Amino acid sequence: MYNTPEQMASANKANIESILTLANTAFASAERLAALNLNTARNLLEDTVSSAKALMGAKDIQELMNIQASLAQPTVEKAVAYSRSIYEIASATQEELTKVFEAQFAEANKTMTSALDKAVKNAPAGSDVAVAAVKSAIAAANSAYDSMTKAAKQVAEIAEANVAAATSATVKAVSAAPKAKKVA
């Protein structure tokens, strides 16, 4: 149960490394989001200028309507691509953070088990029942954690599939909309 200075230094080092990993992951994610937003803003400005020029060059109302309809689909596709990129960045960040937390949980579990084993060696006779209860509680907590982790991964996979389906449906709906207007 007594920690040596080496054990404390090792634990502190591991904690600092985990914090640095978390910070680096957060900064990398923020950097990717900033780059995405800057590129999107630049492209949006260029597209807006191009669209305004095209609309101002329309000779009649029918041409104006056709130009407007032709601009809708690329705009929606770009918005969907932007949303998809944000989702991918968020998913990658969440995955990295999950890895760090899982490693921390595994290390805490290992430390707890080691401390319990040391305590068992020095425990008075008859304390087997209490030790078994603690070990059972740890096993139950580990099982619950594993179940929650698996469920969270399944939810993430379902969410990813739903995002992909919604994205595809949105693009298809926008693609079909101008065609329907032209027929009418």
Contacts in CASP RR format, 6 or more apart in sequence:
PFRMAT RR
TARGET T0000
AUTHOR 0000-0000-0000
METHOD contacts of the structure
MODEL  1
MYNTPEQMASANKANIESILTLANTAFASAERLAALNLNTARNLLEDTVS
SAKALMGAKDIQELMNIQASLAQPTVEKAVAYSRSIYEIASATQEELTKV
FEAQFAEANKTMTSALDKAVKNAPAGSDVAVAAVKSAIAAANSAYDSMTK
AAKQVAEIAEANVAAATSATVKAVSAAPKAKKVA
1 115 0 8 1.000
1 118 0 8 1.000
1 119 0 8 1.000
1 122 0 8 1.000
3 11 0 8 1.000
11 111 0 8 1.000
14 107 0 8 1.000
18 100 0 8 1.000
18 103 0 8 1.000
18 104 0 8 1.000
21 96 0 8 1.000
21 100 0 8 1.000
22 97 0 8 1.000
22 100 0 8 1.000
25 93 0 8 1.000
25 96 0 8 1.000
25 97 0 8 1.000
25 100 0 8 1.000
26 93 0 8 1.000
28 93 0 8 1.000
29 89 0 8 1.000
29 90 0 8 1.000
29 92 0 8 1.000
29 93 0 8 1.000
32 89 0 8 1.000
33 86 0 8 1.000
33 89 0 8 1.000
36 82 0 8 1.000
36 85 0 8 1.000
36 86 0 8 1.000
36 89 0 8 1.000
40 78 0 8 1.000
40 82 0 8 1.000
43 78 0 8 1.000
44 78 0 8 1.000
47 74 0 8 1.000
47 75 0 8 1.000
47 78 0 8 1.000
51 71 0 8 1.000
54 67 0 8 1.000
54 71 0 8 1.000
55 64 0 8 1.000
55 67 0 8 1.000
55 68 0 8 1.000
58 64 0 8 1.000
58 67 0 8 1.000
69 178 0 8 1.000
69 181 0 8 1.000
69 182 0 8 1.000
70 178 0 8 1.000
72 174 0 8 1.000
72 177 0 8 1.000
72 178 0 8 1.000
73 174 0 8 1.000
73 175 0 8 1.000
73 177 0 8 1.000
73 178 0 8 1.000
76 170 0 8 1.000
76 171 0 8 1.000
76 174 0 8 1.000
77 171 0 8 1.000
77 174 0 8 1.000
80 167 0 8 1.000
80 170 0 8 1.000
80 171 0 8 1.000
83 167 0 8 1.000
84 163 0 8 1.000
84 167 0 8 1.000
87 160 0 8 1.000
87 163 0 8 1.000
91 156 0 8 1.000
91 160 0 8 1.000
94 156 0 8 1.000
98 152 0 8 1.000
102 149 0 8 1.000
105 145 0 8 1.000
109 138 0 8 1.000
109 142 0 8 1.000
112 138 0 8 1.000
113 138 0 8 1.000
116 131 0 8 1.000
116 134 0 8 1.000
116 135 0 8 1.000
116 138 0 8 1.000
119 131 0 8 1.000
120 127 0 8 1.000
120 131 0 8 1.000
123 130 0 8 1.000
123 131 0 8 1.000
END
